[in-house]
């Protein structure tokens, strides 16, 4: 929006900074999914509250521990294959509250 008023305060769409919660306060859900993936099975981790960088760091640790590929974006971590039980054990060991679906 444009205004000729010198006193006008422009409203910019700025992303709010979201602080990452401690692992003890996080409630993560792990589920198996194959929708929109051409029938390939993945483990989907949702419920992470925090910054995108912390999400990617957690995803990288999980992919390394499981020895598989995946991605972390839009508040979700996608791990290739059905790794629900292994991921549940790893996240619980790291201090997260986990619900395996």
DRENSE-945897 format. One record per atom (N, C-alpha, C): residue number from 1; chain; x, y, z. Coordinates in Angstrom, 1 decimal, always signed. Layout:
REM residues N
+------+-------+--------+--------+--------+
: resi : chain :     px :     py :     pz :
+------+-------+--------+--------+--------+
:  NUM :     A :      X :      Y :      Z :
...
+------+-------+--------+--------+--------+
END
This chain:
REM residues 101
+------+-------+--------+--------+--------+
: resi : chain :     px :     py :     pz :
+------+-------+--------+--------+--------+
:    1 :     A :   +0.8 :   -1.2 :   +0.0 :
:    1 :     A :   +0.0 :   +0.0 :   +0.0 :
:    1 :     A :   +0.9 :   +1.2 :   +0.0 :
:    2 :     A :   +0.5 :   +2.3 :   -0.7 :
:    2 :     A :   +1.2 :   +3.5 :   -0.8 :
:    2 :     A :   +0.4 :   +4.6 :   -0.2 :
:    3 :     A :   +1.1 :   +5.5 :   +0.5 :
:    3 :     A :   +0.5 :   +6.6 :   +1.1 :
:    3 :     A :   +1.4 :   +7.9 :   +1.0 :
:    4 :     A :   +0.7 :   +9.0 :   +0.8 :
:    4 :     A :   +1.5 :  +10.3 :   +0.7 :
:    4 :     A :   +1.7 :  +10.9 :   +2.0 :
:    5 :     A :   +1.0 :  +10.4 :   +3.0 :
:    5 :     A :   +1.1 :  +10.9 :   +4.4 :
:    5 :     A :   +2.5 :  +10.6 :   +5.0 :
:    6 :     A :   +3.3 :  +11.6 :   +5.4 :
:    6 :     A :   +4.6 :  +11.4 :   +5.9 :
:    6 :     A :   +4.6 :  +10.7 :   +7.2 :
:    7 :     A :   +3.5 :  +10.8 :   +8.0 :
:    7 :     A :   +3.4 :  +10.2 :   +9.3 :
:    7 :     A :   +2.9 :   +8.7 :   +9.2 :
:    8 :     A :   +2.6 :   +8.2 :   +8.0 :
:    8 :     A :   +2.0 :   +6.9 :   +7.9 :
:    8 :     A :   +3.0 :   +5.8 :   +8.3 :
:    9 :     A :   +2.6 :   +4.9 :   +9.1 :
:    9 :     A :   +3.5 :   +3.8 :   +9.5 :
:    9 :     A :   +3.2 :   +2.5 :   +8.7 :
:   10 :     A :   +4.1 :   +2.2 :   +7.9 :
:   10 :     A :   +3.9 :   +1.0 :   +7.0 :
:   10 :     A :   +3.9 :   -0.3 :   +7.8 :
:   11 :     A :   +3.1 :   -1.2 :   +7.5 :
:   11 :     A :   +3.0 :   -2.5 :   +8.2 :
:   11 :     A :   +3.7 :   -3.5 :   +7.3 :
:   12 :     A :   +4.9 :   -4.0 :   +7.7 :
:   12 :     A :   +5.6 :   -4.9 :   +7.0 :
:   12 :     A :   +5.3 :   -6.3 :   +7.5 :
:   13 :     A :   +5.2 :   -7.3 :   +6.6 :
:   13 :     A :   +5.0 :   -8.7 :   +6.9 :
:   13 :     A :   +6.3 :   -9.3 :   +7.4 :
:   14 :     A :   +6.6 :   -9.3 :   +8.7 :
:   14 :     A :   +7.8 :   -9.8 :   +9.2 :
:   14 :     A :   +7.5 :  -11.1 :   +9.9 :
:   15 :     A :   +8.4 :  -12.1 :   +9.7 :
:   15 :     A :   +8.2 :  -13.3 :  +10.3 :
:   15 :     A :   +8.5 :  -13.2 :  +11.8 :
:   16 :     A :   +7.7 :  -13.7 :  +12.6 :
:   16 :     A :   +7.9 :  -13.7 :  +14.1 :
:   16 :     A :   +8.9 :  -14.7 :  +14.4 :
:   17 :     A :   +9.8 :  -14.4 :  +15.3 :
:   17 :     A :  +10.9 :  -15.3 :  +15.7 :
:   17 :     A :  +10.3 :  -16.3 :  +16.7 :
:   18 :     A :  +10.4 :  -17.5 :  +16.5 :
:   18 :     A :   +9.8 :  -18.6 :  +17.3 :
:   18 :     A :  +11.0 :  -19.3 :  +18.0 :
:   19 :     A :  +11.0 :  -19.2 :  +19.4 :
:   19 :     A :  +12.0 :  -19.8 :  +20.1 :
:   19 :     A :  +11.8 :  -21.3 :  +20.2 :
:   20 :     A :  +12.9 :  -22.0 :  +20.1 :
:   20 :     A :  +12.8 :  -23.5 :  +20.2 :
:   20 :     A :  +12.6 :  -23.9 :  +21.6 :
:   21 :     A :  +11.6 :  -24.8 :  +21.9 :
:   21 :     A :  +11.4 :  -25.3 :  +23.2 :
:   21 :     A :  +12.4 :  -26.4 :  +23.5 :
:   22 :     A :  +12.6 :  -26.6 :  +24.8 :
:   22 :     A :  +13.5 :  -27.6 :  +25.3 :
:   22 :     A :  +12.9 :  -29.0 :  +24.9 :
:   23 :     A :  +13.8 :  -30.0 :  +24.8 :
:   23 :     A :  +13.3 :  -31.3 :  +24.4 :
:   23 :     A :  +12.2 :  -31.9 :  +25.4 :
:   24 :     A :  +12.3 :  -31.6 :  +26.7 :
:   24 :     A :  +11.4 :  -32.1 :  +27.6 :
:   24 :     A :  +10.0 :  -31.5 :  +27.4 :
:   25 :     A :   +9.9 :  -30.3 :  +26.8 :
:   25 :     A :   +8.6 :  -29.7 :  +26.6 :
:   25 :     A :   +8.0 :  -30.0 :  +25.2 :
:   26 :     A :   +8.8 :  -30.7 :  +24.4 :
:   26 :     A :   +8.3 :  -31.0 :  +23.0 :
:   26 :     A :   +7.5 :  -32.3 :  +23.0 :
:   27 :     A :   +6.4 :  -32.3 :  +22.3 :
:   27 :     A :   +5.6 :  -33.5 :  +22.1 :
:   27 :     A :   +5.5 :  -33.8 :  +20.6 :
:   28 :     A :   +6.4 :  -34.8 :  +20.3 :
:   28 :     A :   +6.5 :  -35.2 :  +18.8 :
:   28 :     A :   +5.6 :  -36.4 :  +18.5 :
:   29 :     A :   +5.1 :  -36.4 :  +17.3 :
:   29 :     A :   +4.3 :  -37.6 :  +16.8 :
:   29 :     A :   +5.1 :  -38.2 :  +15.7 :
:   30 :     A :   +5.2 :  -39.5 :  +15.7 :
:   30 :     A :   +5.9 :  -40.2 :  +14.6 :
:   30 :     A :   +4.9 :  -41.1 :  +14.0 :
:   31 :     A :   +4.7 :  -41.0 :  +12.7 :
:   31 :     A :   +3.7 :  -41.8 :  +11.9 :
:   31 :     A :   +4.3 :  -42.3 :  +10.6 :
:   32 :     A :   +3.8 :  -43.4 :  +10.1 :
:   32 :     A :   +4.1 :  -43.9 :   +8.8 :
:   32 :     A :   +3.3 :  -43.2 :   +7.7 :
:   33 :     A :   +3.8 :  -42.9 :   +6.6 :
:   33 :     A :   +3.1 :  -42.2 :   +5.6 :
:   33 :     A :   +3.6 :  -42.6 :   +4.2 :
:   34 :     A :   +2.7 :  -42.6 :   +3.3 :
:   34 :     A :   +3.1 :  -42.9 :   +1.9 :
:   34 :     A :   +2.3 :  -42.1 :   +0.9 :
:   35 :     A :   +1.5 :  -41.2 :   +1.4 :
:   35 :     A :   +0.7 :  -40.3 :   +0.5 :
:   35 :     A :   +1.6 :  -39.3 :   -0.3 :
:   36 :     A :   +1.3 :  -39.1 :   -1.5 :
:   36 :     A :   +2.0 :  -38.2 :   -2.4 :
:   36 :     A :   +3.5 :  -38.5 :   -2.5 :
:   37 :     A :   +3.8 :  -39.8 :   -2.3 :
:   37 :     A :   +5.2 :  -40.2 :   -2.4 :
:   37 :     A :   +5.4 :  -41.4 :   -3.4 :
:   38 :     A :   +4.5 :  -41.6 :   -4.3 :
:   38 :     A :   +4.5 :  -42.7 :   -5.3 :
:   38 :     A :   +4.6 :  -44.1 :   -4.6 :
:   39 :     A :   +3.9 :  -44.2 :   -3.5 :
:   39 :     A :   +3.9 :  -45.5 :   -2.8 :
:   39 :     A :   +5.0 :  -45.8 :   -1.9 :
:   40 :     A :   +6.0 :  -44.9 :   -1.8 :
:   40 :     A :   +7.2 :  -45.1 :   -1.0 :
:   40 :     A :   +6.8 :  -44.8 :   +0.5 :
:   41 :     A :   +7.2 :  -45.6 :   +1.4 :
:   41 :     A :   +6.9 :  -45.4 :   +2.8 :
:   41 :     A :   +8.0 :  -44.5 :   +3.5 :
:   42 :     A :   +7.5 :  -43.6 :   +4.3 :
:   42 :     A :   +8.4 :  -42.7 :   +5.0 :
:   42 :     A :   +7.9 :  -42.6 :   +6.5 :
:   43 :     A :   +8.8 :  -42.2 :   +7.4 :
:   43 :     A :   +8.4 :  -41.9 :   +8.7 :
:   43 :     A :   +8.3 :  -40.4 :   +8.9 :
:   44 :     A :   +7.2 :  -39.9 :   +9.3 :
:   44 :     A :   +6.9 :  -38.5 :   +9.4 :
:   44 :     A :   +6.9 :  -38.1 :  +10.9 :
:   45 :     A :   +7.7 :  -37.1 :  +11.2 :
:   45 :     A :   +7.8 :  -36.6 :  +12.6 :
:   45 :     A :   +7.2 :  -35.2 :  +12.6 :
:   46 :     A :   +6.1 :  -35.0 :  +13.3 :
:   46 :     A :   +5.5 :  -33.7 :  +13.4 :
:   46 :     A :   +5.4 :  -33.2 :  +14.8 :
:   47 :     A :   +5.0 :  -32.0 :  +15.0 :
:   47 :     A :   +4.9 :  -31.4 :  +16.4 :
:   47 :     A :   +6.1 :  -30.6 :  +16.9 :
:   48 :     A :   +7.1 :  -30.5 :  +16.1 :
:   48 :     A :   +8.3 :  -29.8 :  +16.6 :
:   48 :     A :   +8.0 :  -28.3 :  +16.7 :
:   49 :     A :   +8.3 :  -27.7 :  +17.8 :
:   49 :     A :   +8.1 :  -26.2 :  +18.0 :
:   49 :     A :   +9.5 :  -25.6 :  +18.1 :
:   50 :     A :   +9.8 :  -24.7 :  +17.1 :
:   50 :     A :  +11.1 :  -24.1 :  +17.1 :
:   50 :     A :  +11.5 :  -23.5 :  +15.8 :
:   51 :     A :  +12.8 :  -23.1 :  +15.7 :
:   51 :     A :  +13.2 :  -22.5 :  +14.5 :
:   51 :     A :  +13.5 :  -23.5 :  +13.4 :
:   52 :     A :  +13.5 :  -23.1 :  +12.2 :
:   52 :     A :  +13.8 :  -23.9 :  +11.0 :
:   52 :     A :  +15.2 :  -24.5 :  +11.1 :
:   53 :     A :  +16.2 :  -23.8 :  +11.6 :
:   53 :     A :  +17.5 :  -24.3 :  +11.7 :
:   53 :     A :  +17.6 :  -25.4 :  +12.7 :
:   54 :     A :  +16.9 :  -25.3 :  +13.9 :
:   54 :     A :  +16.9 :  -26.4 :  +14.8 :
:   54 :     A :  +16.2 :  -27.6 :  +14.3 :
:   55 :     A :  +15.2 :  -27.4 :  +13.5 :
:   55 :     A :  +14.5 :  -28.5 :  +12.9 :
:   55 :     A :  +15.4 :  -29.3 :  +12.0 :
:   56 :     A :  +16.1 :  -28.5 :  +11.2 :
:   56 :     A :  +17.1 :  -29.2 :  +10.2 :
:   56 :     A :  +18.2 :  -29.9 :  +10.9 :
:   57 :     A :  +18.7 :  -29.3 :  +12.0 :
:   57 :     A :  +19.7 :  -29.9 :  +12.8 :
:   57 :     A :  +19.3 :  -31.3 :  +13.4 :
:   58 :     A :  +18.0 :  -31.3 :  +14.0 :
:   58 :     A :  +17.5 :  -32.5 :  +14.5 :
:   58 :     A :  +17.3 :  -33.5 :  +13.4 :
:   59 :     A :  +16.8 :  -33.1 :  +12.3 :
:   59 :     A :  +16.6 :  -34.0 :  +11.1 :
:   59 :     A :  +17.9 :  -34.6 :  +10.7 :
:   60 :     A :  +19.0 :  -33.8 :  +10.7 :
:   60 :     A :  +20.3 :  -34.3 :  +10.3 :
:   60 :     A :  +20.8 :  -35.4 :  +11.2 :
:   61 :     A :  +20.6 :  -35.2 :  +12.5 :
:   61 :     A :  +21.0 :  -36.1 :  +13.5 :
:   61 :     A :  +20.3 :  -37.4 :  +13.4 :
:   62 :     A :  +19.0 :  -37.3 :  +13.2 :
:   62 :     A :  +18.1 :  -38.6 :  +13.0 :
:   62 :     A :  +18.5 :  -39.3 :  +11.8 :
:   63 :     A :  +18.7 :  -38.6 :  +10.7 :
:   63 :     A :  +19.1 :  -39.3 :   +9.4 :
:   63 :     A :  +20.4 :  -40.0 :   +9.6 :
:   64 :     A :  +21.4 :  -39.4 :  +10.2 :
:   64 :     A :  +22.7 :  -40.0 :  +10.4 :
:   64 :     A :  +22.6 :  -41.2 :  +11.3 :
:   65 :     A :  +21.8 :  -41.1 :  +12.4 :
:   65 :     A :  +21.7 :  -42.3 :  +13.3 :
:   65 :     A :  +21.0 :  -43.5 :  +12.7 :
:   66 :     A :  +20.0 :  -43.2 :  +11.8 :
:   66 :     A :  +19.2 :  -44.3 :  +11.1 :
:   66 :     A :  +20.0 :  -44.7 :   +9.8 :
:   67 :     A :  +20.9 :  -43.9 :   +9.3 :
:   67 :     A :  +21.6 :  -44.3 :   +8.1 :
:   67 :     A :  +20.8 :  -44.3 :   +6.9 :
:   68 :     A :  +19.8 :  -43.3 :   +6.8 :
:   68 :     A :  +18.9 :  -43.2 :   +5.7 :
:   68 :     A :  +18.8 :  -41.7 :   +5.3 :
:   69 :     A :  +18.1 :  -41.4 :   +4.2 :
:   69 :     A :  +17.9 :  -40.1 :   +3.7 :
:   69 :     A :  +16.6 :  -39.5 :   +4.3 :
:   70 :     A :  +16.4 :  -38.3 :   +3.9 :
:   70 :     A :  +15.2 :  -37.6 :   +4.3 :
:   70 :     A :  +15.3 :  -36.1 :   +4.2 :
:   71 :     A :  +14.3 :  -35.4 :   +4.8 :
:   71 :     A :  +14.3 :  -33.9 :   +4.7 :
:   71 :     A :  +13.7 :  -33.4 :   +5.9 :
:   72 :     A :  +13.9 :  -32.1 :   +6.1 :
:   72 :     A :  +13.3 :  -31.4 :   +7.3 :
:   72 :     A :  +12.9 :  -30.0 :   +6.8 :
:   73 :     A :  +11.6 :  -29.8 :   +6.7 :
:   73 :     A :  +11.1 :  -28.5 :   +6.3 :
:   73 :     A :   +9.6 :  -28.3 :   +6.7 :
:   74 :     A :   +9.1 :  -27.1 :   +6.7 :
:   74 :     A :   +7.7 :  -26.8 :   +7.1 :
:   74 :     A :   +7.2 :  -27.5 :   +8.4 :
:   75 :     A :   +8.1 :  -27.6 :   +9.4 :
:   75 :     A :   +7.7 :  -28.1 :  +10.6 :
:   75 :     A :   +7.6 :  -29.6 :  +10.7 :
:   76 :     A :   +8.1 :  -30.3 :   +9.7 :
:   76 :     A :   +8.1 :  -31.8 :   +9.6 :
:   76 :     A :   +9.4 :  -32.3 :   +9.3 :
:   77 :     A :   +9.7 :  -33.5 :   +9.8 :
:   77 :     A :  +10.9 :  -34.2 :   +9.5 :
:   77 :     A :  +10.5 :  -35.5 :   +8.8 :
:   78 :     A :  +11.0 :  -35.7 :   +7.6 :
:   78 :     A :  +10.6 :  -36.9 :   +6.8 :
:   78 :     A :  +11.9 :  -37.8 :   +6.7 :
:   79 :     A :  +11.7 :  -39.0 :   +7.2 :
:   79 :     A :  +12.8 :  -40.0 :   +7.2 :
:   79 :     A :  +12.4 :  -41.2 :   +6.3 :
:   80 :     A :  +13.3 :  -41.6 :   +5.3 :
:   80 :     A :  +12.9 :  -42.6 :   +4.4 :
:   80 :     A :  +12.8 :  -44.0 :   +5.1 :
:   81 :     A :  +11.7 :  -44.7 :   +4.7 :
:   81 :     A :  +11.5 :  -46.0 :   +5.3 :
:   81 :     A :  +10.7 :  -46.0 :   +6.6 :
:   82 :     A :  +10.3 :  -47.2 :   +7.0 :
:   82 :     A :   +9.5 :  -47.3 :   +8.2 :
:   82 :     A :  +10.4 :  -47.4 :   +9.4 :
:   83 :     A :  +10.8 :  -46.3 :  +10.0 :
:   83 :     A :  +11.8 :  -46.3 :  +11.1 :
:   83 :     A :  +11.1 :  -45.8 :  +12.4 :
:   84 :     A :   +9.8 :  -46.0 :  +12.6 :
:   84 :     A :   +9.1 :  -45.4 :  +13.7 :
:   84 :     A :   +9.7 :  -45.9 :  +15.0 :
:   85 :     A :   +9.9 :  -47.2 :  +15.2 :
:   85 :     A :  +10.3 :  -47.7 :  +16.5 :
:   85 :     A :  +11.8 :  -47.1 :  +16.8 :
:   86 :     A :  +12.6 :  -47.2 :  +15.9 :
:   86 :     A :  +14.0 :  -46.7 :  +16.1 :
:   86 :     A :  +14.0 :  -45.2 :  +16.4 :
:   87 :     A :  +13.2 :  -44.4 :  +15.6 :
:   87 :     A :  +13.2 :  -43.0 :  +15.8 :
:   87 :     A :  +12.6 :  -42.7 :  +17.2 :
:   88 :     A :  +11.6 :  -43.5 :  +17.6 :
:   88 :     A :  +11.0 :  -43.3 :  +18.9 :
:   88 :     A :  +12.0 :  -43.5 :  +20.0 :
:   89 :     A :  +12.8 :  -44.5 :  +19.9 :
:   89 :     A :  +13.8 :  -44.8 :  +20.9 :
:   89 :     A :  +14.9 :  -43.7 :  +20.9 :
:   90 :     A :  +15.3 :  -43.3 :  +19.7 :
:   90 :     A :  +16.3 :  -42.2 :  +19.7 :
:   90 :     A :  +15.8 :  -40.9 :  +20.3 :
:   91 :     A :  +14.6 :  -40.5 :  +19.9 :
:   91 :     A :  +14.1 :  -39.2 :  +20.4 :
:   91 :     A :  +13.8 :  -39.3 :  +21.9 :
:   92 :     A :  +13.4 :  -40.4 :  +22.4 :
:   92 :     A :  +13.1 :  -40.6 :  +23.8 :
:   92 :     A :  +14.5 :  -40.5 :  +24.6 :
:   93 :     A :  +15.5 :  -41.1 :  +24.0 :
:   93 :     A :  +16.8 :  -41.0 :  +24.6 :
:   93 :     A :  +17.4 :  -39.6 :  +24.6 :
:   94 :     A :  +17.0 :  -38.8 :  +23.6 :
:   94 :     A :  +17.4 :  -37.4 :  +23.6 :
:   94 :     A :  +16.6 :  -36.5 :  +24.5 :
:   95 :     A :  +15.5 :  -37.0 :  +25.1 :
:   95 :     A :  +14.7 :  -36.3 :  +26.0 :
:   95 :     A :  +13.4 :  -35.8 :  +25.5 :
:   96 :     A :  +13.0 :  -36.1 :  +24.3 :
:   96 :     A :  +11.7 :  -35.7 :  +23.7 :
:   96 :     A :  +10.6 :  -36.6 :  +24.2 :
:   97 :     A :   +9.4 :  -36.0 :  +24.3 :
:   97 :     A :   +8.2 :  -36.8 :  +24.6 :
:   97 :     A :   +7.7 :  -37.3 :  +23.2 :
:   98 :     A :   +7.5 :  -38.6 :  +23.0 :
:   98 :     A :   +7.2 :  -39.2 :  +21.7 :
:   98 :     A :   +6.0 :  -40.0 :  +21.8 :
:   99 :     A :   +5.1 :  -39.9 :  +20.7 :
:   99 :     A :   +4.0 :  -40.8 :  +20.6 :
:   99 :     A :   +4.1 :  -41.4 :  +19.2 :
:  100 :     A :   +4.3 :  -42.7 :  +19.2 :
:  100 :     A :   +4.4 :  -43.5 :  +17.9 :
:  100 :     A :   +3.0 :  -43.9 :  +17.5 :
:  101 :     A :   +2.6 :  -43.5 :  +16.2 :
:  101 :     A :   +1.3 :  -43.8 :  +15.7 :
:  101 :     A :   +1.4 :  -44.9 :  +14.7 :
+------+-------+--------+--------+--------+
END
